[in-house]
């Protein structure tokens, strides 16, 4: 599943193309792409067509595109919310471009500088979704997500915690939240209601960098170790962003269909049996819920 770096790469690619663009047409080819939308296909198309997009915003693994009210100059009260699911892609295309193999929704735009553009939502496994949702004030009054200073967030995203690259993320709040938790630190990192954007790949990488075993009980970590873990999480995410995210197959691409290359920089994830870059011991893989954990048994002792 795309994690923070992959989704941020998509957001950054879309932002200059969609910000201040007007939606001229919407074509929904597959209703499964609207599973998070409260209405039908016609209501989605009608709610978006003719509206101006004011920004491209991200919190954790969610994207949203605020829509200006029809015929009004007041701030947006609704947005198109996008979740990429397992294999969702948002691609920029020229008008009249052939349909993508797994294209679910096509949004035609007119941008005052760039002219006619097309945003395609493509999704092979159909777990991703688009929806029109109301924007709500943020609890702390800070910007709702990265890419827009407005202190609002879609209702569907309000329960998602801020990510560790968000200026409004509270290190102390995260540390306090771990104190009473008897779950493994790996499970705590994947809880998007406490820290967002970190999935299986970057949890394994950050835990390896911090020398913490994934099964370590969260409440047993000292303040110093939690602080180091947060530092390593940020370091891993920044490096992945610089390298365009992690691509293992053609499903993880930017808006131009290009793959990221952070997979070549992984130290633990997906390296089962290969030597640990730090000590040389073989990386092991163990089952973790419906996923796997990868770690070094020497560097990351329980």
KEZAMAR-692986 format. One record per residue (C-alpha): x negated, y, z negated; residue in one letter; chain; residue number from 0. Coordinates in nm, 2 decimals, always signed. Layout:
BEGIN
ATOM east north up rest kette nr
ATOM X Y Z A A NUM
...
This chain:
BEGIN
ATOM east north up rest kette nr
ATOM +0.00 +0.00 +0.00 X A 0
ATOM -0.13 +0.35 +0.08 X A 1
ATOM -0.26 +0.52 -0.23 X A 2
ATOM -0.34 +0.88 -0.31 X A 3
ATOM -0.63 +0.93 -0.06 X A 4
ATOM -0.45 +0.77 +0.23 X A 5
ATOM -0.13 +0.98 +0.16 X A 6
ATOM -0.33 +1.30 +0.11 X A 7
ATOM -0.51 +1.24 +0.44 X A 8
ATOM -0.17 +1.22 +0.60 X A 9
ATOM -0.04 +1.53 +0.42 X A 10
ATOM -0.34 +1.73 +0.52 X A 11
ATOM -0.31 +1.63 +0.88 X A 12
ATOM +0.06 +1.72 +0.89 X A 13
ATOM +0.04 +2.05 +0.70 X A 14
ATOM -0.08 +2.28 +0.98 X A 15
ATOM +0.15 +2.12 +1.24 X A 16
ATOM +0.48 +2.12 +1.04 X A 17
ATOM +0.45 +2.43 +0.81 X A 18
ATOM +0.68 +2.70 +0.95 X A 19
ATOM +0.80 +2.47 +1.23 X A 20
ATOM +1.17 +2.44 +1.30 X A 21
ATOM +1.33 +2.10 +1.35 X A 22
ATOM +1.49 +2.09 +1.69 X A 23
ATOM +1.61 +1.73 +1.70 X A 24
ATOM +1.61 +1.42 +1.49 X A 25
ATOM +1.65 +1.06 +1.62 X A 26
ATOM +1.70 +0.77 +1.37 X A 27
ATOM +1.63 +0.45 +1.55 X A 28
ATOM +1.65 +0.22 +1.25 X A 29
ATOM +1.88 +0.29 +0.95 X A 30
ATOM +1.65 +0.09 +0.72 X A 31
ATOM +1.42 +0.39 +0.73 X A 32
ATOM +1.68 +0.58 +0.53 X A 33
ATOM +1.72 +0.35 +0.23 X A 34
ATOM +1.64 +0.63 -0.01 X A 35
ATOM +1.88 +0.87 +0.16 X A 36
ATOM +2.22 +0.90 -0.01 X A 37
ATOM +2.42 +0.95 +0.32 X A 38
ATOM +2.43 +0.79 +0.66 X A 39
ATOM +2.23 +0.84 +0.97 X A 40
ATOM +2.45 +1.13 +1.09 X A 41
ATOM +2.42 +1.31 +0.76 X A 42
ATOM +2.04 +1.29 +0.76 X A 43
ATOM +2.01 +1.41 +1.12 X A 44
ATOM +2.26 +1.69 +1.05 X A 45
ATOM +2.09 +1.80 +0.73 X A 46
ATOM +1.75 +1.83 +0.89 X A 47
ATOM +1.82 +1.96 +1.24 X A 48
ATOM +1.78 +2.34 +1.27 X A 49
ATOM +1.60 +2.38 +0.94 X A 50
ATOM +1.25 +2.53 +0.90 X A 51
ATOM +0.98 +2.33 +0.72 X A 52
ATOM +0.80 +2.55 +0.47 X A 53
ATOM +0.52 +2.32 +0.35 X A 54
ATOM +0.38 +1.96 +0.34 X A 55
ATOM +0.35 +1.86 -0.03 X A 56
ATOM +0.23 +1.55 -0.21 X A 57
ATOM +0.26 +1.41 -0.56 X A 58
ATOM +0.09 +1.07 -0.61 X A 59
ATOM +0.20 +0.85 -0.32 X A 60
ATOM +0.51 +1.07 -0.23 X A 61
ATOM +0.53 +1.33 +0.04 X A 62
ATOM +0.79 +1.60 +0.09 X A 63
ATOM +0.87 +1.88 +0.33 X A 64
ATOM +1.08 +2.16 +0.18 X A 65
ATOM +1.36 +2.29 +0.41 X A 66
ATOM +1.46 +2.65 +0.43 X A 67
ATOM +1.83 +2.70 +0.36 X A 68
ATOM +2.03 +2.75 +0.69 X A 69
ATOM +2.05 +3.11 +0.79 X A 70
ATOM +1.90 +3.23 +0.46 X A 71
ATOM +1.57 +3.37 +0.34 X A 72
ATOM +1.60 +3.23 -0.01 X A 73
ATOM +1.36 +2.95 -0.14 X A 74
ATOM +1.42 +2.59 -0.03 X A 75
ATOM +1.66 +2.39 -0.24 X A 76
ATOM +1.62 +2.06 -0.04 X A 77
ATOM +1.34 +1.87 +0.11 X A 78
ATOM +1.27 +1.56 +0.33 X A 79
ATOM +1.11 +1.31 +0.10 X A 80
ATOM +0.88 +1.04 +0.25 X A 81
ATOM +0.74 +0.73 +0.09 X A 82
ATOM +0.52 +0.52 +0.32 X A 83
ATOM +0.59 +0.19 +0.14 X A 84
ATOM +0.35 -0.09 +0.25 X A 85
ATOM +0.29 +0.01 +0.61 X A 86
ATOM +0.45 +0.34 +0.68 X A 87
ATOM +0.28 +0.59 +0.91 X A 88
ATOM +0.35 +0.95 +1.00 X A 89
ATOM +0.20 +1.03 +1.33 X A 90
ATOM +0.18 +1.35 +1.54 X A 91
ATOM +0.27 +1.31 +1.90 X A 92
ATOM +0.34 +1.53 +2.21 X A 93
ATOM +0.70 +1.57 +2.33 X A 94
ATOM +0.82 +1.29 +2.54 X A 95
ATOM +0.55 +1.05 +2.41 X A 96
ATOM +0.65 +0.68 +2.44 X A 97
ATOM +0.81 +0.52 +2.14 X A 98
ATOM +0.57 +0.36 +1.89 X A 99
ATOM +0.60 -0.02 +1.85 X A 100
ATOM +0.75 +0.02 +1.50 X A 101
ATOM +0.89 +0.37 +1.54 X A 102
ATOM +1.19 +0.42 +1.30 X A 103
ATOM +1.25 +0.80 +1.31 X A 104
ATOM +1.14 +1.07 +1.54 X A 105
ATOM +1.15 +1.44 +1.45 X A 106
ATOM +1.11 +1.70 +1.72 X A 107
ATOM +0.96 +2.04 +1.61 X A 108
ATOM +0.90 +2.38 +1.75 X A 109
ATOM +0.61 +2.56 +1.58 X A 110
ATOM +0.56 +2.93 +1.64 X A 111
ATOM +0.19 +2.89 +1.71 X A 112
ATOM +0.15 +2.53 +1.84 X A 113
ATOM +0.47 +2.50 +2.04 X A 114
ATOM +0.65 +2.17 +2.08 X A 115
ATOM +0.54 +1.88 +1.85 X A 116
ATOM +0.68 +1.54 +1.75 X A 117
ATOM +0.64 +1.37 +1.41 X A 118
ATOM +0.70 +1.00 +1.42 X A 119
ATOM +0.78 +0.78 +1.12 X A 120
ATOM +0.66 +0.43 +1.21 X A 121
ATOM +0.69 +0.14 +0.97 X A 122
ATOM +0.61 -0.23 +1.05 X A 123
ATOM +0.74 -0.38 +0.73 X A 124
ATOM +1.03 -0.13 +0.68 X A 125
ATOM +0.96 -0.08 +0.31 X A 126
ATOM +0.90 +0.30 +0.36 X A 127
ATOM +1.18 +0.55 +0.38 X A 128
ATOM +1.28 +0.91 +0.45 X A 129
ATOM +1.55 +1.10 +0.26 X A 130
ATOM +1.69 +1.45 +0.21 X A 131
ATOM +1.69 +1.53 -0.16 X A 132
ATOM +1.75 +1.82 -0.39 X A 133
ATOM +1.46 +2.02 -0.53 X A 134
ATOM +1.45 +2.05 -0.91 X A 135
ATOM +1.25 +2.28 -1.13 X A 136
ATOM +0.93 +2.12 -1.28 X A 137
ATOM +0.94 +2.07 -1.65 X A 138
ATOM +0.62 +2.26 -1.72 X A 139
ATOM +0.68 +2.53 -1.46 X A 140
ATOM +0.36 +2.43 -1.26 X A 141
ATOM +0.37 +2.36 -0.89 X A 142
ATOM +0.55 +2.04 -0.81 X A 143
ATOM +0.27 +1.89 -0.60 X A 144
ATOM -0.04 +1.95 -0.40 X A 145
ATOM +0.02 +2.17 -0.09 X A 146
ATOM +0.28 +2.42 -0.23 X A 147
ATOM +0.28 +2.66 -0.52 X A 148
ATOM +0.66 +2.63 -0.57 X A 149
ATOM +0.74 +2.49 -0.92 X A 150
ATOM +0.99 +2.24 -0.78 X A 151
ATOM +1.00 +1.87 -0.71 X A 152
ATOM +1.25 +1.64 -0.54 X A 153
ATOM +1.48 +1.45 -0.78 X A 154
ATOM +1.35 +1.12 -0.64 X A 155
ATOM +0.99 +1.22 -0.74 X A 156
ATOM +1.06 +1.39 -1.07 X A 157
ATOM +0.98 +1.07 -1.27 X A 158
ATOM +0.64 +1.03 -1.10 X A 159
ATOM +0.35 +1.15 -1.31 X A 160
ATOM +0.10 +1.40 -1.19 X A 161
ATOM -0.22 +1.25 -1.04 X A 162
ATOM -0.57 +1.31 -1.18 X A 163
ATOM -0.66 +1.55 -0.90 X A 164
ATOM -0.36 +1.77 -0.98 X A 165
ATOM -0.46 +2.09 -1.17 X A 166
ATOM -0.16 +2.04 -1.40 X A 167
ATOM -0.26 +1.68 -1.49 X A 168
ATOM -0.32 +1.66 -1.87 X A 169
ATOM -0.63 +1.45 -1.97 X A 170
ATOM -0.52 +1.48 -2.33 X A 171
ATOM -0.17 +1.37 -2.25 X A 172
ATOM -0.30 +1.07 -2.07 X A 173
ATOM -0.53 +0.97 -2.36 X A 174
ATOM -0.25 +1.01 -2.60 X A 175
ATOM -0.03 +0.80 -2.39 X A 176
ATOM -0.28 +0.51 -2.41 X A 177
ATOM -0.31 +0.50 -2.79 X A 178
ATOM +0.00 +0.30 -2.86 X A 179
ATOM +0.00 +0.08 -2.55 X A 180
ATOM -0.08 -0.29 -2.59 X A 181
ATOM -0.10 -0.35 -2.21 X A 182
ATOM -0.41 -0.40 -2.01 X A 183
ATOM -0.58 -0.08 -1.89 X A 184
ATOM -0.54 -0.20 -1.53 X A 185
ATOM -0.16 -0.22 -1.58 X A 186
ATOM -0.16 +0.12 -1.74 X A 187
ATOM -0.34 +0.27 -1.44 X A 188
ATOM -0.08 +0.13 -1.20 X A 189
ATOM +0.21 +0.28 -1.40 X A 190
ATOM +0.31 +0.57 -1.18 X A 191
ATOM +0.52 +0.73 -1.45 X A 192
ATOM +0.20 +0.80 -1.65 X A 193
ATOM -0.07 +0.86 -1.39 X A 194
ATOM +0.02 +0.86 -1.02 X A 195
ATOM -0.17 +0.79 -0.70 X A 196
ATOM -0.39 +0.52 -0.83 X A 197
ATOM -0.31 +0.17 -0.69 X A 198
ATOM -0.49 -0.16 -0.69 X A 199
ATOM -0.79 -0.06 -0.48 X A 200
ATOM -0.89 +0.25 -0.67 X A 201
ATOM -0.80 +0.11 -1.01 X A 202
ATOM -1.05 -0.17 -0.94 X A 203
ATOM -1.31 +0.07 -0.81 X A 204
ATOM -1.28 +0.31 -1.10 X A 205
ATOM -1.29 +0.03 -1.37 X A 206
ATOM -1.60 -0.11 -1.20 X A 207
ATOM -1.76 +0.24 -1.21 X A 208
ATOM -1.67 +0.29 -1.57 X A 209
ATOM -1.79 -0.07 -1.67 X A 210
ATOM -1.44 -0.15 -1.81 X A 211
ATOM -1.29 -0.50 -1.78 X A 212
ATOM -0.94 -0.47 -1.62 X A 213
ATOM -0.79 -0.68 -1.90 X A 214
ATOM -0.91 -0.45 -2.18 X A 215
ATOM -0.62 -0.35 -2.40 X A 216
ATOM -0.54 +0.02 -2.33 X A 217
ATOM -0.51 +0.13 -2.69 X A 218
ATOM -0.85 -0.02 -2.77 X A 219
ATOM -1.04 +0.22 -2.55 X A 220
ATOM -1.22 +0.50 -2.73 X A 221
ATOM -1.16 +0.86 -2.64 X A 222
ATOM -1.51 +0.87 -2.49 X A 223
ATOM -1.44 +0.56 -2.26 X A 224
ATOM -1.10 +0.70 -2.15 X A 225
ATOM -1.27 +1.03 -2.06 X A 226
ATOM -1.54 +0.85 -1.86 X A 227
ATOM -1.27 +0.64 -1.69 X A 228
ATOM -1.08 +0.96 -1.58 X A 229
ATOM -1.41 +1.10 -1.45 X A 230
ATOM -1.47 +0.79 -1.25 X A 231
ATOM -1.12 +0.78 -1.11 X A 232
ATOM -1.16 +1.14 -0.98 X A 233
ATOM -1.50 +1.05 -0.84 X A 234
ATOM -1.36 +0.75 -0.65 X A 235
ATOM -1.06 +0.94 -0.52 X A 236
ATOM -1.27 +1.23 -0.40 X A 237
ATOM -1.51 +1.00 -0.22 X A 238
ATOM -1.23 +0.81 -0.06 X A 239
ATOM -1.07 +1.14 +0.06 X A 240
ATOM -1.40 +1.25 +0.21 X A 241
ATOM -1.41 +0.92 +0.41 X A 242
ATOM -1.05 +0.93 +0.53 X A 243
ATOM -0.91 +0.67 +0.29 X A 244
ATOM -0.94 +0.29 +0.30 X A 245
ATOM -0.83 +0.10 +0.61 X A 246
ATOM -0.83 -0.28 +0.62 X A 247
ATOM -0.61 -0.30 +0.93 X A 248
ATOM -0.43 -0.08 +1.18 X A 249
ATOM -0.15 +0.00 +0.93 X A 250
ATOM -0.36 +0.26 +0.74 X A 251
ATOM -0.42 +0.55 +0.97 X A 252
ATOM -0.41 +0.93 +0.97 X A 253
ATOM -0.17 +1.14 +1.18 X A 254
ATOM -0.37 +1.08 +1.49 X A 255
ATOM -0.39 +0.70 +1.44 X A 256
ATOM -0.75 +0.70 +1.32 X A 257
ATOM -0.86 +0.46 +1.05 X A 258
ATOM -1.04 +0.57 +0.73 X A 259
ATOM -1.38 +0.41 +0.65 X A 260
ATOM -1.40 +0.40 +0.27 X A 261
ATOM -1.37 +0.02 +0.29 X A 262
ATOM -1.74 +0.02 +0.36 X A 263
ATOM -1.81 +0.20 +0.03 X A 264
ATOM -1.61 -0.04 -0.20 X A 265
ATOM -1.81 -0.19 -0.49 X A 266
ATOM -1.55 -0.44 -0.63 X A 267
ATOM -1.22 -0.45 -0.45 X A 268
ATOM -1.21 -0.71 -0.17 X A 269
ATOM -1.57 -0.82 -0.24 X A 270
ATOM -1.50 -1.16 -0.40 X A 271
ATOM -1.82 -1.37 -0.42 X A 272
ATOM -2.04 -1.09 -0.30 X A 273
ATOM -2.32 -0.96 -0.53 X A 274
ATOM -2.23 -0.67 -0.76 X A 275
ATOM -2.41 -0.36 -0.62 X A 276
ATOM -2.52 -0.28 -0.98 X A 277
ATOM -2.64 -0.61 -1.13 X A 278
ATOM -2.62 -0.87 -0.85 X A 279
ATOM -2.37 -1.10 -1.02 X A 280
ATOM -2.10 -1.23 -0.79 X A 281
ATOM -1.77 -1.03 -0.80 X A 282
ATOM -1.48 -1.24 -0.91 X A 283
ATOM -1.11 -1.22 -0.82 X A 284
ATOM -0.83 -1.31 -1.06 X A 285
ATOM -0.45 -1.30 -1.02 X A 286
ATOM -0.28 -0.99 -1.15 X A 287
ATOM +0.10 -0.99 -1.12 X A 288
ATOM +0.16 -1.00 -0.75 X A 289
ATOM -0.19 -0.86 -0.67 X A 290
ATOM -0.55 -0.94 -0.76 X A 291
ATOM -0.81 -0.78 -0.98 X A 292
ATOM -1.17 -0.77 -0.87 X A 293
ATOM -1.45 -0.71 -1.12 X A 294
ATOM -1.81 -0.80 -1.22 X A 295
ATOM -1.81 -1.04 -1.52 X A 296
ATOM -2.15 -0.91 -1.63 X A 297
ATOM -2.11 -0.53 -1.60 X A 298
ATOM -1.74 -0.54 -1.71 X A 299
ATOM -1.73 -0.76 -2.01 X A 300
ATOM -1.40 -0.80 -2.20 X A 301
